[in-house]
Amino acid sequence: MINYLSILLETTPVVTDSLANKPNGIGDANSLSILDLVVKGGPIMLPLLILFLGALYLFIERYLNIRRASRPDKTFMNQIQTLVESGRVEDARMLCKEKDTPTSRVLEKGLRKLGRPIDDIEKALESAGKLEVYKLENNLTILSSIAAIAPMFGFVGTIYGVIIIFHDIQAANNIEIGIVAGGLYKKMITSASGLIVGIIAYIFYHYLLLKIDKEIYKMEANAIEFLDLLQEPTE
């Protein structure tokens, strides 16, 4: 019995030390952080980071702009109707300038044309509406481009990494699973990163389009209501 215990005590430290000193041990794999993955992705991660920051900036800038443009004002159209019916057109124009929203700017263009044929007023509203839509959609094409370009950058990084792997294999004149797997997983990071950035930019783009569509619908509804208001006295 004593001999068995002495053998067990002598071999246990050896097993523990071998696991602790193992270069590719489980502990090392679990300690791999996101920052480590980004660093292992190589230089292609820099343009991907720039694309991500650009998409984030454009989203925040457009979101705040659209949010300011779409702030609700349920009494606005009632005030315009009251002022127009009482003949206070200049006051109605001043109210539109004070509100300074896409809808108010469109109606202000229509108020300028009062006294002209209804077709001229309708054309003025349509032209002003197109201009406001253009302002709301400003820089959205850049966000859409980021959604398309980011995955391509990721694939380029992966292909470049695979080329480097085969170059190292040729230089070493030896195919080892460690060389292939180790280098390949590092380069696949760029593909994953490119796809993630592209997906985020794609979600940002379509979310903003939904917000803009709601604002366009509101502008069109108010413009129709305004035209109906102008035609009421002649009916």
Secondary structure, 3 states (H helix, E strand, C coil): CHHHHHHHHHHHHHHHHHHHCCCCCHHHHHCCCHHHHHHHCCCCHHHHHHHHHHHHHHHHHHHHHHHHHCCCCCCHHHHHHHHHHCCCHHHHHHHHHHHCCHHHHHHHHHHHCCCCCHHHHHHHHHHHHHHHHHHHCCCHHHHHHHHHHHHHHHHHHHHHHHHHHHHHHHHHCCCCHHHHHHHHHHHHHHHHHHHHHHHHHHHHHHHHHHHHHHHHHHHHHHHHHHHHHHHHHHC
